[in-house]
Amino acid sequence: MSSSMPGTDIFRAEVANIDQFGIWIIVKDVEYFLPYSDFPWFRQATLDQILQFEILHVDHLYWPKLDIDLHLDSIRNPESFPLIYK
C-alpha cells in the first residue's frame, strides 16, 4: 500500500548561541557561525527576530521578521558572496 500524498522532508534548524561576535545556528545537524563582520544585519536584531527563522527549500534560510534570506553556501563561503551594507 502506498500513500497518495508524498511525505514532507523535515529539516531541523535552530539558533544554538548568540554572543558579541555573532550567532551560531544548527541546520540539518551541522553548526554554522555567522559573524557580525560578515552578516551585519544581525548585530542590532532582537532575540525574537533572530530566533524566528526557517528553512526554505533544502539550503535556503529565511528570517521573516528581518526580511533576510541566506543560502547555506553564503554562510559556508561568505567571501564568495560580497555583501553590501550601509
C-alpha positions in Angstrom: 0.0 0.0 0.0 1.3 3.5 -0.8 0.2 6.9 0.3 -1.4 9.2 -2.2 0.4 12.2 -0.7 4.2 12.1 -0.5 5.8 12.8 2.8 7.5 16.2 3.5 11.1 16.3 4.4 11.6 17.9 7.8 14.9 19.6 8.5 15.9 20.7 11.9 17.1 24.3 12.2 17.7 26.3 15.4 19.8 29.0 16.9 22.5 27.4 19.2 24.1 30.5 20.6 24.3 34.3 20.3 27.2 36.5 21.6 29.0 39.7 20.9 30.8 38.2 17.9 27.8 36.6 16.0 25.3 33.8 16.0 25.6 30.0 15.8 22.9 28.1 14.0 22.4 24.4 13.5 20.9 23.3 10.3 20.4 19.6 9.5 22.8 18.7 12.3 25.6 21.0 11.0 26.7 24.0 13.1 27.3 27.3 11.3 28.8 30.5 12.6 27.5 33.9 11.3 29.9 36.6 12.5 28.5 40.1 12.6 31.5 41.2 10.4 30.2 39.1 7.5 26.5 39.3 8.4 26.0 42.8 9.9 22.2 42.7 9.7 22.0 40.5 12.8 24.1 42.9 15.0 21.2 45.1 16.0 18.4 42.5 15.7 16.4 41.5 18.7 16.5 38.0 20.2 13.0 37.3 18.9 13.9 38.4 15.3 17.0 36.1 15.3 15.2 33.1 16.8 12.4 33.2 14.2 13.9 31.6 11.1 13.0 28.7 8.8 14.4 26.6 6.0 13.1 27.3 2.6 13.9 24.6 0.1 16.9 22.4 1.1 19.6 25.0 1.5 18.0 28.4 1.8 17.3 30.1 5.2 14.8 32.9 5.9 14.3 35.3 8.8 10.9 36.7 8.2 11.0 39.4 10.9 14.2 40.7 9.5 13.4 40.0 5.8 16.8 38.3 5.5 17.3 35.2 3.3 20.6 33.4 3.0 21.8 30.5 1.0 23.8 28.0 3.1 26.7 28.4 0.6 26.9 32.1 1.5 27.4 31.1 5.1 29.9 28.4 4.3 31.9 30.7 2.0 31.0 34.4 2.7 34.0 35.6 0.7 32.3 34.2 -2.5 29.2 36.4 -1.9 30.2 40.0 -1.4 27.9 41.8 0.9 26.8 45.4 0.5 25.8 47.0 3.8 25.4 50.7 4.7 
